[in-house]
Amino acid sequence: MKKLCILTLAALLLAPLDALHGNDTKPATPNFIIILADDLGYGDVGCYGATKIKTPNVDRLAREGMRFTDAHSPASVCSPSRYGLLSGRYPWRLHRKGNDYHIERDRLNIASMLKTQGYRSAAIGKWHLGYSADWNQPPITGPLEAGFDYHFGVPQNHNDHYRAFIENHDIVGRKPGEAFRIVKGRDFPEGLAQPRVEDQVSETLVAKALRFIEENRERPFFLYFTSVVPHTHITPAARFRGTSQAGLYGDYIQELDENVGRILETLDRLQLAGRTLVFFSSDNGGTPKDFKGTQNTRLSLASDAGGVREKFSTAKQDARALGHITNGPWHDGKGTPFEGGHRVPFIARWPGQIPPATVSDETICLTDLLATISGILDVKLPSDAGEDSFNILPALRGGPLKEPIRKLTVLQGDTRDDALAVRSGPWKLIESKAPKGGKRHQLYDLAKDPGETKDIAAEKPEVVKELAATLAKVRDDGRSRP
């Protein structure tokens, strides 16, 4: 049984009764907003322990909603995690390597399900779930093909080679009549009239998100707002530089926080807050080191203030040197099966439905969003959809749970050795390929050793055997949700 912790007595005394206990009368067609940061670590925001980075708007979400301490991304890297979030299916079931994932055309996902319920939807920000290899042809597996009505964003990462925005099926700023192509050794693609301005990407994306909310305020909508922050390149807008105590990295997260605040303010101004469920999370844990892949490119910037051209490639290491720990108390980070790679911030706010200023230690996964949103709308998922998605609404309501929502959670670690992290209660099994063939197992008791400092697989062979057998069954069954 998981406990619901009340953060502040003042919040309880000031909150209306239905907000404290949950209101059985839910809005018939609530709006849904998912705000997904990119490589944001557990310790990168104030309500999860950050002291050198100020995030008053994310903290506001936590004060007005529920904060989870045992939430997990489906994978510890970008593309598979986003696949799992939208599809409700563990990405490791696709048996792919690296970051080359896409949503199958016939697979139900959050956007396509909501389309059947009359929702207008937009994917604004980082997509990273497959496009056509040839940018001179319409995308084969873009957001519109997945069921979204509108898309504006970056094709892969903030540090991709494309250096352009995508709007629906089109490259923004393409030279008329010219082919668009990446040329090795050149800073910018051929056929691009004006590359995107890297320290204005975040501002451009949030402006598109706010416009979408404004234009759809009279109808139910779904906004999937996938920020590029704080993924490399670390290029906060000039007015944020120097505002944190964690260098450019902290400044960038404070820009993300303002984006969150602008979304919340827009909901308030349009009187939509009460019928909008807002989720905030990250696609995976943070990375303590800076990614060097395309760091040596020439940046297109609106301002050179704050030494951004010199410091953007070392910003994460600089933040660590200043005393900021991106993943808080958890071991390791992005791209690994350890907690720092997949335990992420997760906050949900729905005034009158989710009790404010509360904390849950229920184990959940981002794959659960499909079943949760479907459950809110009383939509029954077919057997071939959301195979690993569980409805967490009972936890969000704040009432006592008879049993854990998830008895087992299987998370994708490093695809190079097929590492999977298996969570069941306090136990965590990491299964991976052994160097000389076969399987390697590591076992941790997170209740006694949350930092994963001691592998006790040799001491608890019966636990290893049971968890490995359960994993094999979940793999063979093709699903974990009953």
HELIX and SHEET records of a PDB file:
HELIX    1   1 LEU A    9  LEU A   14  1                                   6    
HELIX    2   2 LEU A   17  HIS A   21  1                                   5    
HELIX    3   3 GLY A   46  TYR A   48  5                                   3    
HELIX    4   4 PRO A   56  GLU A   64  1                                   9    
HELIX    5   5 CYS A   78  SER A   87  1                                  10    
HELIX    6   6 PRO A   91  LEU A   94  5                                   4    
HELIX    7   7 ILE A  110  LYS A  115  1                                   6    
HELIX    8   8 GLU A  198  GLN A  200  5                                   3    
HELIX    9   9 VAL A  201  GLU A  215  1                                  15    
HELIX   10  10 ALA A  238  PHE A  240  5                                   3    
HELIX   11  11 GLY A  247  ARG A  269  1                                  23    
HELIX   12  12 ALA A  273  ARG A  275  5                                   3    
HELIX   13  13 ALA A  305  GLY A  307  5                                   3    
HELIX   14  14 VAL A  308  LYS A  311  1                                   4    
HELIX   15  15 ALA A  315  ALA A  321  1                                   7    
HELIX   16  16 GLU A  339  HIS A  342  1                                   4    
HELIX   17  17 ASP A  368  ILE A  376  1                                   9    
HELIX   18  18 LEU A  393  ARG A  397  1                                   5    
HELIX   19  19 PRO A  461  ASP A  477  1                                  17    
SHEET    1   A11 LEU A   4  ILE A   6  0                                        
SHEET    2   A11 THR A 358  SER A 360 -1                                        
SHEET    3   A11 MET A  66  PHE A  68  1                                        
SHEET    4   A11 PHE A 346  ARG A 349 -1                                        
SHEET    5   A11 THR A 276  SER A 282 -1                                        
SHEET    6   A11 ASN A  31  ALA A  37  1                                        
SHEET    7   A11 PHE A 221  THR A 226  1                                        
SHEET    8   A11 ARG A 120  LYS A 126  1                                        
SHEET    9   A11 TYR A 150  VAL A 154  1                                        
SHEET   10   A11 ILE A 166  GLU A 167 -1                                        
SHEET   11   A11 ASP A 170  ILE A 171 -1                                        
SHEET    1   B 2 ALA A  71  HIS A  72  0                                        
SHEET    2   B 2 ILE A 364  CYS A 365  1                                        
SHEET    1   C 4 THR A 409  GLN A 412  0                                        
SHEET    2   C 4 LEU A 420  SER A 424 -1                                        
SHEET    3   C 4 TRP A 427  LYS A 433 -1                                        
SHEET    4   C 4 LYS A 439  ASP A 445 -1                                        
END                                                                             
